[in-house]
Amino acid sequence: MTIKPRRLIDTHSLRFTEFEENGTTLLYAILSHRWVESEEVTFQEFLDVQGREKMKKKSGYQKIILACMRARNDGIDFIWIDTCCIDKGNHDEVTRDIKSIWNYEKESSLHGEKREKWMFEDSEWFQRGWTLQELLAPKKVVFFRGNWRIIGTRKELKELIWSVTAIPLELLEGRSSVKDFDVKTRMSWAMGRMTTKPPDRVYCLLGILDISLEPDYDEDVGTAFRRLNDAYEKAHPGDLGVESHEKGFINFLVRQNVNNRMKAPTRSWPSLIGDSVNGPRIHYRAISHLRTYAQLPRKEGRNYTTDMLSPSGQRAKLQIHNVTTINET
């Protein structure tokens, strides 16, 4: 069964259009973007006719207008934008959308907002949790600068994206699907990504792992991660392995993520900066903000150092900065 949004913005009238559940059969786009605090337009604000003049002063409103204009120019009559198309005050609606968002994106043509090409790989968009499935689910992903000029497609920028995300080229090119990769590899792609609400670090993996989990924003990340493991084991017995419940499992996923990034083209490899008793020390810009969700051997806020091999086969120390930890029991 095809699952699509029940509420879209008409790119011509700039008004909501409601559909029967799973009854959307037309072409629509999805805007993938970084939220700006206090500048985004909510569902209630978009409906408030009397407060429209105040809403128009927000940068988020201009983003909606320009996204609709771009989609309309591409021949797309409807668009889904998470900031205003979800009624955040409706628990049932939030739950349904979180559990279905992978399918929304899979059926869409995704428009991603970017800045300048030269800083493309440094964009925080690649460090956010929900943007992982926004990158992978749609058949076609197009990246734009802030002025809505095209930077390129996911396929055209595949090597650069590979070096930043560790996601294999064959998946970025569309030659394989997410399900072609084992669960540990898929989970490793999320390492280092952050979300505004901590449990979303786990919920953003639901579509990628093809499982269903009831969101609970009163739980912490550790509890959510354990529920994710349990839900996956129930859906796919024996596929994840017993080591997934061990404290070192997250460390394993981090190392796998880093090693996969280092297989990217030479221009994207880390640079060696200095020597140490244990060999050269590697500093990798793209993971300087890596944070993990399990107990690590350093205190919160400290650096985490792990052994790994450099592209040349030398033993090296990898420094991961700004570690955030939680205790597992």
HELIX and SHEET records of a PDB file:
HELIX    1   1 PHE A   43  LEU A   47  1                                   5    
HELIX    2   2 ARG A   52  MET A   55  1                                   4    
HELIX    3   3 SER A   59  ASN A   73  1                                  15    
HELIX    4   4 ASP A   82  CYS A   85  1                                   4    
HELIX    5   5 HIS A   91  LYS A  106  1                                  16    
HELIX    6   6 LYS A  117  ASP A  122  5                                   6    
HELIX    7   7 GLU A  124  GLN A  127  5                                   4    
HELIX    8   8 THR A  131  LEU A  136  1                                   6    
HELIX    9   9 LYS A  158  THR A  165  1                                   8    
HELIX   10  10 LEU A  169  LEU A  172  1                                   4    
HELIX   11  11 VAL A  178  ASP A  180  5                                   3    
HELIX   12  12 VAL A  183  SER A  188  1                                   6    
HELIX   13  13 ASP A  200  TYR A  203  1                                   4    
HELIX   14  14 LEU A  206  LEU A  209  1                                   4    
HELIX   15  15 VAL A  221  ALA A  235  1                                  15    
HELIX   16  16 VAL A  242  HIS A  245  5                                   4    
HELIX   17  17 PHE A  249  ARG A  261  1                                  13    
HELIX   18  18 THR A  266  SER A  268  5                                   3    
HELIX   19  19 ARG A  285  ILE A  287  5                                   3    
SHEET    1   A 7 PHE A  16  GLU A  18  0                                        
SHEET    2   A 7 ARG A   7  ASP A  10 -1                                        
SHEET    3   A 7 PHE A  78  TRP A  80 -1                                        
SHEET    4   A 7 TYR A  28  SER A  32  1                                        
SHEET    5   A 7 SER A 109  GLU A 113  1                                        
SHEET    6   A 7 VAL A 141  PHE A 144  1                                        
SHEET    7   A 7 ILE A 150  THR A 153 -1                                        
SHEET    1   B 4 SER A 271  LEU A 272  0                                        
SHEET    2   B 4 ARG A 281  HIS A 283 -1                                        
SHEET    3   B 4 ARG A 315  ILE A 320  1                                        
SHEET    4   B 4 TYR A 304  LEU A 309 -1                                        
END                                                                             
